[in-house]
Each structure stands twice: as C-alpha cells, then as structure tokens.
Amino acid sequence: MKEKLSKKKWVIKLIFICLKSVLPRAQSIKKMLQNVKNTWHNVILMLQYVHEREGSMKNVKLKSARVLKDMSQEDLANKVGVSRQTIIAIEKGDYNPTINLCIKICKTLDKKLDDLFWEDENE
C-alpha cells in the first residue's frame, strides 16, 4: 500500500523534480537563474492549488509576485507602511486592503492592480 506523503515531503519532492528538470537544460548562468525563477513560480502555483483546496490562502497572485521579487512578508510590509500581519491577512483573504494600499503594493511589486487583486473571469 502506498504511503501518503506529508505536505512538507510532497512540496520538497515537487521542488526536487522541478529543479532536476531545469538544471540539465541550462546553457548559461543567466538562463539557469531564469529557469529556477520560473520553476519557483510553478511551485508557488502548485502550492496555490494545495492551499485553495484547504481554503487557507486566497491571494496567491500577491504571494507569487512577492516571492518572485525575493521579498519576505516583512519586507513588503515595511515598503508599503503596514504590519506583516496585514500582508499575511491579505494573502489569506482575511482582509480586503484599501485601494491606496493595493496601489502601493502593486508599485512595490511592479505589477498592475489587475495582476494582483482582480480575478479573471476564467478563474
């Protein structure tokens, strides 16, 4: 009988599989780093699926953009002038930020409002 993997082991296995497929194809350091960045983005999207099934994270677009900018929740909070708990609440979907806060977040992450805070009709 197959043993059910814990979430942590599942994520580690997913990351290993993604990196294993990326590294042999890299022809230069720059391309390798871009591939790793894209791989992390795909890992975040996979985590989105897991978290959405559990209902524990609603704004994965924000988290994805933040991680791709190599920023912690604390870093983003400091740059936009709120607490880390506010960023956590926004990412969880427990808090709807003001339009001014949305704009600050988007400027900090080099994104548009549509990219982070509005759902596509297909989603």
C-alpha positions as CSV (number, residue, x, y, z in Angstrom):
1,M,0.0,0.0,0.0
2,K,1.3,3.4,-1.0
3,E,2.2,5.7,1.9
4,K,0.6,9.1,1.8
5,L,3.2,11.9,1.7
6,S,3.0,14.7,4.2
7,K,2.6,18.2,2.6
8,K,6.1,19.1,3.5
9,K,7.6,16.0,1.9
10,W,5.3,16.4,-1.1
11,V,6.5,20.0,-1.6
12,I,10.1,19.0,-1.2
13,K,9.7,16.2,-3.7
14,L,7.9,18.6,-6.2
15,I,10.8,21.1,-5.8
16,F,13.4,18.4,-6.4
17,I,11.6,17.2,-9.5
18,C,11.3,20.7,-10.9
19,L,14.9,21.5,-10.3
20,K,16.0,18.2,-11.7
21,S,14.3,19.0,-14.9
22,V,15.7,22.6,-15.1
23,L,19.4,22.2,-14.3
24,P,20.4,19.9,-17.2
25,R,18.8,22.3,-19.8
26,A,20.5,25.4,-18.6
27,Q,23.1,26.7,-21.0
28,S,24.3,29.7,-19.1
29,I,24.1,31.0,-15.5
30,K,21.6,33.7,-16.6
31,K,19.4,31.2,-18.3
32,M,19.7,28.8,-15.3
33,L,18.6,31.5,-12.9
34,Q,15.7,32.4,-15.1
35,N,14.7,28.7,-15.3
36,V,15.0,28.4,-11.5
37,K,12.8,31.6,-11.1
38,N,10.2,30.1,-13.4
39,T,10.4,26.8,-11.5
40,W,9.7,28.6,-8.2
41,H,6.8,30.3,-9.9
42,N,5.4,26.9,-10.9
43,V,6.0,25.6,-7.4
44,I,4.0,28.5,-6.0
45,L,1.2,27.8,-8.4
46,M,1.2,24.2,-7.3
47,L,1.1,25.4,-3.7
48,Q,-1.8,27.6,-4.7
49,Y,-3.7,24.6,-5.7
50,V,-3.0,22.8,-2.4
51,H,-3.8,25.8,-0.3
52,E,-7.0,26.6,-2.2
53,R,-8.2,23.1,-1.6
54,E,-7.7,23.7,2.1
55,G,-9.0,27.2,2.0
56,S,-6.0,28.7,3.8
57,M,-4.7,31.1,1.1
58,K,-6.8,33.3,-1.2
59,N,-4.4,35.8,-2.8
60,V,-1.7,33.6,-4.3
61,K,-1.1,36.1,-7.0
62,L,0.2,38.5,-4.4
63,K,2.3,35.9,-2.7
64,S,3.7,34.7,-6.0
65,A,4.7,38.3,-7.1
66,R,6.2,38.9,-3.7
67,V,8.3,35.7,-3.7
68,L,9.4,36.3,-7.3
69,K,10.7,39.7,-6.1
70,D,12.6,37.9,-3.4
71,M,10.7,39.8,-0.7
72,S,9.5,38.5,2.7
73,Q,6.2,39.5,4.1
74,E,8.1,41.8,6.5
75,D,10.0,43.4,3.6
76,L,6.8,44.1,1.7
77,A,5.0,45.4,4.8
78,N,7.9,47.8,5.6
79,K,7.9,49.2,2.0
80,V,4.2,49.9,1.9
81,G,3.9,51.0,5.5
82,V,1.8,48.3,7.1
83,S,2.4,45.4,9.6
84,R,3.5,42.0,8.5
85,Q,0.2,40.7,9.9
86,T,-1.7,42.9,7.4
87,I,0.2,41.3,4.5
88,I,-0.5,37.8,6.0
89,A,-4.2,38.7,6.2
90,I,-4.3,40.0,2.6
91,E,-2.6,36.8,1.4
92,K,-5.0,34.6,3.3
93,G,-8.0,36.5,2.1
94,D,-9.0,37.6,5.6
95,Y,-8.5,41.3,4.8
96,N,-9.5,43.5,1.9
97,P,-7.0,46.3,1.5
98,T,-7.9,49.8,0.6
99,I,-7.4,50.9,-2.9
100,N,-4.5,53.1,-1.8
101,L,-2.8,50.1,-0.2
102,C,-3.4,48.0,-3.3
103,I,-1.7,50.7,-5.4
104,K,1.3,50.8,-3.0
105,I,1.7,47.0,-3.1
106,C,1.4,47.0,-6.9
107,K,4.0,49.7,-7.3
108,T,6.4,47.9,-4.9
109,L,6.0,44.6,-6.8
110,D,6.0,46.2,-10.3
111,K,2.5,44.8,-11.1
112,K,-0.8,46.2,-12.2
113,L,-3.9,46.1,-10.0
114,D,-5.5,43.6,-12.4
115,D,-2.5,41.3,-11.9
116,L,-2.8,41.0,-8.2
117,F,-6.3,41.9,-7.0
118,W,-8.9,41.2,-9.6
119,E,-9.8,37.7,-10.6
120,D,-10.0,36.7,-14.3
121,E,-13.4,35.6,-15.4
122,N,-11.9,32.2,-16.2
123,E,-10.6,31.6,-12.7
